[in-house]
């Protein structure tokens, strides 16, 4: 169950970063509250995951999945570049997260 909590926490990180970008564009109370709520839920589920997963592993995977997800969201929804170098380094982040899971 801890790994599921960690994945949910990563979605909180991804959507939290996405709401920062939207808030910066629109400056509304709704998006400010959405940002606070998504990050809050992400931290909550991270804390649940860390009851069973080591701190270093949980944090590295959380930030790795969050970073990878944020890059993908930027490409899909905010017209950021998807060059081969960017995709190469994104794959390194994902490989690192997978490696940490395998070694845990």
C-alpha positions as CSV (number, residue, x, y, z in Angstrom):
1,X,0.0,0.0,0.0
2,X,2.9,2.3,0.7
3,X,4.0,2.3,-3.0
4,X,0.5,3.3,-4.0
5,X,0.6,6.1,-1.5
6,X,3.9,7.2,-3.1
7,X,2.4,7.2,-6.6
8,X,-0.5,9.3,-5.4
9,X,1.9,11.7,-3.6
10,X,3.7,12.0,-6.9
11,X,0.5,13.0,-8.6
12,X,0.1,15.7,-5.9
13,X,3.5,17.0,-6.9
14,X,2.8,16.9,-10.6
15,X,-0.6,18.7,-10.4
16,X,0.8,21.1,-7.7
17,X,3.5,22.3,-10.1
18,X,0.9,22.5,-12.9
19,X,-1.4,24.6,-10.8
20,X,1.6,27.0,-10.0
21,X,1.9,27.5,-13.8
22,X,-1.8,28.1,-14.2
23,X,-1.9,30.4,-11.2
24,X,0.9,32.5,-12.6
25,X,-1.1,32.9,-15.8
26,X,-4.5,33.6,-14.2
27,X,-3.9,34.9,-10.6
28,X,-7.2,33.7,-9.2
29,X,-8.1,32.6,-5.7
30,X,-9.4,29.3,-7.1
31,X,-6.0,28.4,-8.6
32,X,-4.2,29.5,-5.5
33,X,-6.4,27.2,-3.4
34,X,-6.1,24.4,-5.9
35,X,-2.3,24.7,-5.7
36,X,-2.3,24.6,-1.9
37,X,-4.7,21.6,-1.8
38,X,-2.8,19.5,-4.4
39,X,0.6,20.1,-2.7
40,X,-1.1,19.4,0.7
41,X,-2.5,16.1,-0.5
42,X,0.8,15.2,-2.0
43,X,2.7,15.8,1.2
44,X,0.0,13.9,3.2
45,X,0.3,10.8,0.9
46,X,4.1,11.1,1.0
47,X,4.0,11.0,4.8
48,X,1.8,7.8,4.6
49,X,4.3,6.2,2.2
50,X,7.2,7.0,4.4
51,X,5.8,4.9,7.2
52,X,7.0,1.8,5.3
53,X,9.5,3.2,2.6
54,X,12.9,4.5,3.6
55,X,13.1,8.3,3.6
56,X,15.8,8.5,0.9
57,X,14.0,6.1,-1.4
58,X,10.6,7.7,-0.9
59,X,11.8,11.2,-1.4
60,X,13.9,10.4,-4.5
61,X,11.1,8.5,-6.2
62,X,8.6,11.2,-5.2
63,X,10.7,14.0,-6.7
64,X,11.7,11.9,-9.7
65,X,8.2,11.0,-10.6
66,X,7.1,14.5,-9.9
67,X,9.8,16.0,-12.1
68,X,9.1,13.5,-14.9
69,X,5.4,14.1,-14.7
70,X,5.9,17.9,-14.7
71,X,8.0,17.7,-17.8
72,X,5.4,15.6,-19.6
73,X,2.6,18.0,-18.5
74,X,4.6,20.9,-19.8
75,X,5.0,19.2,-23.1
76,X,1.4,18.1,-23.4
77,X,-0.4,21.1,-22.0
78,X,1.9,24.1,-22.1
79,X,3.7,23.6,-25.5
80,X,7.2,23.1,-24.0
81,X,9.8,21.5,-26.2
82,X,10.1,17.7,-26.5
83,X,13.5,17.5,-28.0
84,X,15.5,14.3,-27.9
85,X,18.0,15.6,-25.3
86,X,15.1,16.5,-23.0
87,X,13.6,13.1,-23.5
88,X,17.0,11.4,-22.9
89,X,17.4,13.1,-19.5
90,X,13.8,12.5,-18.6
91,X,14.4,8.8,-19.2
92,X,17.4,9.0,-16.8
93,X,15.1,10.3,-14.1
94,X,12.6,7.5,-14.7
95,X,15.4,4.9,-14.7
96,X,16.7,6.2,-11.4
97,X,13.3,5.9,-9.8
98,X,12.8,2.4,-11.2
99,X,16.3,1.5,-9.9
100,X,15.5,2.7,-6.4
101,X,12.3,0.7,-6.4
102,X,14.2,-2.4,-7.5
103,X,16.9,-2.0,-4.9
104,X,14.5,-1.3,-2.0
